[in-house]
Amino acid sequence: QVQLVESGGGLVQPGGSLTLSCEASGFDFSHVEMMWYRQRPGKEREFVAQIGENSYYFHYGDGLKGRFTISRDKARRMTYLSIQNLEPVDTGVYYCKNEGGAWGQGTQVTVSS
């Protein structure tokens, strides 16, 4: 059974940082690309970042390169999203997705003072 479980969200002050985690199981994690999406309040779900199976390929959503960093650890079957200098507009639910189309349940990130 394919499972993606996100964690690491929470309440953060503007300017702070977070690292979100996504634990994968039930599929060949080492040979698929992984992605992060987010859904901000009142907006459609949007693409955030993608990483190739060998971590040589990276792609970020428009305007997100620089503050967002995607990475993966094949041994731990984990995908990470580090976010620096968080802004209130980053508030939303962050989802992990695999190349096969499976989604996690999401983790809430709230940026507020």
VEXSE-101836 format. One line per 10 residues: number of its first residue (from 1); their letters; for each residue y, x, z of N, C-alpha, C. Coordinates in nm, 2 decimals, padded with zeros to 4 digits. Each point is the difference from the previous one (the first is absolute). Layout:
<recs>
NUM) A) Y:X:Z:Y:X:Z:Y:X:Z; ...
</recs>
This chain:
<recs>
1) QVQLVESGGG) -00.12:00.08:00.00:00.12:-00.08:00.00:00.12:00.09:00.00; 00.09:-00.02:-00.10:00.12:00.07:-00.01:00.10:-00.04:00.11; 00.05:00.10:00.07:00.10:-00.03:00.11:00.11:00.11:00.00; 00.12:-00.05:00.01:00.12:00.08:00.02:00.07:-00.05:00.12; 00.02:00.09:00.10:00.06:-00.04:00.12:00.12:00.09:00.03; 00.12:-00.07:-00.01:00.13:00.08:00.03:00.03:00.00:00.15; 00.08:00.10:00.03:00.05:00.01:00.14:00.12:00.09:00.00; 00.07:00.00:00.11:00.11:00.09:00.02:00.14:-00.06:-00.01; 00.00:-00.13:-00.03:00.13:-00.07:-00.01:00.06:-00.02:00.14; 00.12:-00.05:00.00:00.06:-00.03:00.13:00.15:-00.01:-00.02
11) LVQPGGSLTL) 00.07:00.00:00.12:00.15:-00.02:00.00:00.06:00.14:00.01; 00.08:00.03:-00.10:00.07:00.14:00.00:00.15:-00.02:-00.02; 00.07:00.09:00.06:00.14:00.00:-00.02:00.04:00.06:-00.13; 00.11:-00.05:-00.06:00.05:00.06:-00.12:00.01:00.15:00.01; -00.04:00.07:-00.10:00.00:00.15:00.00:-00.13:00.06:00.05; -00.08:-00.08:00.06:-00.13:00.05:00.05:-00.10:00.01:-00.11; -00.12:00.04:00.04:-00.11:00.02:-00.10:-00.13:-00.06:00.05; -00.09:-00.02:-00.09:-00.13:-00.06:00.03:-00.10:00.06:-00.10; -00.13:00.00:00.05:-00.11:00.03:-00.09:-00.10:-00.11:00.01; -00.02:-00.07:-00.11:-00.10:-00.11:-00.01:-00.13:00.06:-00.04
21) SCEASGFDFS) -00.11:-00.06:00.05:-00.13:00.05:-00.03:-00.08:-00.12:-00.06; -00.09:00.04:-00.09:-00.09:-00.10:-00.06:-00.14:00.06:00.00; -00.09:-00.06:00.07:-00.14:00.04:00.01:-00.09:-00.07:-00.10; -00.07:00.07:-00.08:-00.08:-00.06:-00.11:-00.15:00.00:00.03; -00.07:-00.10:-00.04:-00.14:00.00:00.01:-00.06:-00.10:-00.10; -00.13:00.03:-00.03:-00.07:-00.09:-00.09:00.01:00.03:-00.15; 00.06:00.11:-00.03:00.01:00.04:-00.14:00.02:00.15:-00.01; -00.01:00.05:-00.12:00.00:00.15:-00.02:00.15:00.05:00.00; 00.05:00.02:00.12:00.14:00.03:00.03:00.04:00.13:-00.08; -00.09:00.09:-00.01:00.04:00.13:-00.06:00.03:00.00:-00.15
31) HVEMMWYRQR) -00.04:-00.11:-00.06:00.02:-00.01:-00.15:00.08:-00.12:-00.05; 00.09:-00.04:00.09:00.09:-00.11:-00.04:00.14:00.03:00.04; 00.10:-00.05:-00.08:00.14:00.02:00.04:00.03:-00.10:00.11; 00.10:00.03:00.08:00.04:-00.09:00.11:00.15:-00.02:-00.01; 00.04:-00.12:00.05:00.14:-00.04:-00.01:00.05:-00.07:00.13; 00.13:00.00:00.01:00.07:-00.07:00.10:00.09:-00.10:-00.06; 00.01:-00.12:00.05:00.10:-00.10:-00.04:00.07:-00.05:00.13; 00.10:-00.07:-00.03:00.07:-00.06:00.12:00.06:-00.14:-00.05; 00.01:-00.09:00.10:00.06:-00.13:-00.02:00.11:-00.01:00.10; 00.12:00.00:-00.05:00.12:-00.02:00.09:00.03:-00.14:00.01
41) PGKEREFVAQ) 00.07:-00.04:00.11:00.03:-00.15:00.02:00.07:-00.06:-00.12; -00.05:-00.11:-00.05:00.06:-00.07:-00.11:-00.02:00.06:-00.13; -00.08:00.11:-00.01:-00.02:00.07:-00.13:-00.15:00.00:-00.04; -00.02:00.03:-00.12:-00.14:00.01:-00.05:-00.06:00.14:00.04; -00.13:00.00:00.01:-00.06:00.13:00.03:00.03:00.10:-00.11; 00.04:00.12:00.05:00.04:00.11:-00.10:-00.08:00.13:00.02; -00.01:00.07:-00.10:-00.07:00.13:00.00:00.08:00.10:00.07; -00.06:00.08:00.08:00.07:00.11:00.08:-00.05:00.13:-00.05; -00.13:00.03:00.00:-00.05:00.13:-00.03:-00.14:00.00:-00.05; -00.04:00.10:-00.07:-00.14:00.01:-00.05:-00.04:00.15:00.00
51) IGENSYYFHY) -00.12:00.03:00.03:-00.05:00.13:00.01:-00.13:00.01:-00.08; -00.02:00.11:-00.08:-00.12:00.02:-00.08:-00.12:00.03:00.09; -00.12:00.00:-00.06:-00.12:00.03:00.08:00.00:00.14:00.06; 00.06:00.09:-00.07:00.00:00.14:00.04:00.14:00.04:00.06; 00.08:-00.09:00.03:00.13:00.03:00.05:00.09:00.08:-00.09; -00.03:00.01:-00.13:00.09:00.07:-00.09:00.10:-00.09:-00.07; -00.03:-00.13:00.01:00.09:-00.09:-00.06:00.07:-00.09:00.10; 00.13:-00.02:-00.01:00.07:-00.08:00.09:00.10:-00.09:-00.09; 00.02:-00.11:00.05:00.10:-00.09:-00.07:00.06:-00.09:00.11; 00.13:-00.01:-00.01:00.08:-00.08:00.10:00.08:-00.11:-00.07
61) GDGLKGRFTI) 00.02:-00.11:00.08:00.08:-00.11:-00.05:00.14:00.05:-00.02; 00.07:-00.08:-00.08:00.14:00.03:-00.03:00.09:00.02:00.12; 00.06:00.11:00.01:00.09:00.03:00.11:-00.06:00.04:00.13; -00.14:00.02:00.00:-00.07:00.03:00.12:-00.04:00.14:00.02; 00.00:00.08:-00.11:-00.04:00.14:00.01:00.10:00.07:00.08; -00.05:00.08:00.09:00.09:00.08:00.09:-00.02:-00.04:00.15; 00.01:-00.13:00.03:-00.02:-00.05:00.13:-00.14:-00.04:00.03; -00.08:-00.03:-00.10:-00.14:-00.04:00.01:-00.09:00.11:-00.05; -00.11:00.03:00.07:-00.09:00.09:-00.04:-00.14:-00.05:00.03; -00.08:-00.01:-00.11:-00.14:-00.04:00.01:-00.09:00.12:00.00
71) SRDKARRMTY) -00.11:-00.01:00.08:-00.10:00.10:00.01:-00.13:-00.06:00.03; -00.11:00.08:-00.01:-00.13:-00.05:00.03:-00.08:00.11:00.06; -00.10:-00.04:00.08:-00.10:00.09:00.06:-00.14:-00.05:-00.04; -00.06:00.06:-00.09:-00.13:-00.05:-00.05:-00.11:00.01:00.11; 00.00:00.10:00.08:-00.10:00.02:00.10:00.01:-00.12:00.10; 00.12:-00.04:00.03:00.02:-00.12:00.10:00.01:-00.13:-00.07; 00.00:00.00:-00.14:00.01:-00.13:-00.07:00.13:-00.07:00.03; 00.11:00.08:00.01:00.12:-00.05:00.05:00.11:00.02:-00.11; 00.09:-00.10:-00.01:00.12:00.02:-00.08:00.12:-00.03:00.09; 00.10:00.08:-00.02:00.12:00.00:00.08:00.13:-00.03:-00.08
81) LSIQNLEPVD) 00.09:-00.06:00.07:00.13:-00.02:-00.06:00.10:00.05:00.11; 00.07:00.11:-00.02:00.11:00.04:00.09:00.13:-00.05:-00.05; 00.08:-00.05:00.09:00.13:-00.05:-00.04:00.10:00.06:00.09; 00.10:00.07:-00.06:00.11:00.07:00.07:00.13:-00.08:-00.01; 00.08:00.02:00.09:00.14:-00.06:00.00:-00.01:-00.15:-00.03; -00.08:-00.07:00.08:-00.02:-00.14:-00.02:00.13:-00.08:00.01; 00.01:-00.10:-00.09:00.12:-00.08:-00.01:-00.05:-00.15:00.03; 00.09:-00.08:00.04:-00.03:-00.14:00.02:-00.06:-00.07:-00.12; 00.04:00.04:-00.12:-00.06:-00.06:-00.12:-00.15:00.04:-00.02; -00.05:00.10:00.08:-00.14:00.03:-00.01:-00.09:-00.09:00.08
91) TGVYYCKNEG) 00.06:-00.09:00.07:-00.07:-00.10:00.08:-00.09:-00.08:-00.09; -00.13:-00.02:00.04:-00.09:-00.08:-00.07:-00.14:00.03:00.04; -00.09:-00.06:-00.07:-00.15:00.03:00.02:-00.04:00.10:-00.11; -00.07:00.10:00.05:-00.05:00.11:-00.09:-00.15:-00.02:-00.02; -00.04:00.00:-00.13:-00.14:-00.02:-00.03:-00.06:00.12:-00.07; -00.12:00.03:00.03:-00.08:00.10:-00.07:-00.08:-00.07:-00.11; -00.02:00.06:-00.11:-00.08:-00.05:-00.11:-00.08:00.11:-00.07; -00.12:-00.03:-00.04:-00.08:00.10:-00.07:00.00:-00.03:-00.15; -00.04:00.09:-00.08:00.00:-00.01:-00.15:-00.07:-00.12:-00.05; -00.10:-00.04:00.08:-00.09:-00.12:-00.04:00.07:-00.13:00.03
101) GAWGQGTQVT) 00.11:00.00:00.07:00.08:-00.13:00.02:-00.02:-00.05:00.14; -00.07:00.06:00.09:-00.01:-00.05:00.14:00.12:00.03:00.08; 00.04:-00.09:00.08:00.11:00.01:00.09:-00.03:00.00:00.15; 00.08:00.07:00.07:-00.01:-00.01:00.15:00.08:-00.12:00.05; 00.00:-00.02:00.13:00.06:-00.11:00.06:00.15:00.02:00.02; 00.04:00.13:-00.01:00.14:00.03:00.02:00.04:00.04:00.14; 00.10:00.08:00.01:00.06:00.04:00.13:00.15:-00.02:00.00; 00.05:-00.06:00.10:00.14:-00.04:00.00:00.09:00.12:00.04; 00.11:00.02:-00.07:00.10:00.10:00.03:00.13:-00.07:00.02; 00.06:00.02:00.11:00.13:-00.06:00.03:00.10:00.11:00.04
111) VSS) 00.11:00.01:-00.08:00.10:00.10:00.02:00.12:-00.07:00.06; 00.03:00.02:00.12:00.11:-00.07:00.06:00.05:00.08:00.13; 00.13:-00.01:00.02:00.05:00.06:00.12:00.00:-00.10:00.12
</recs>
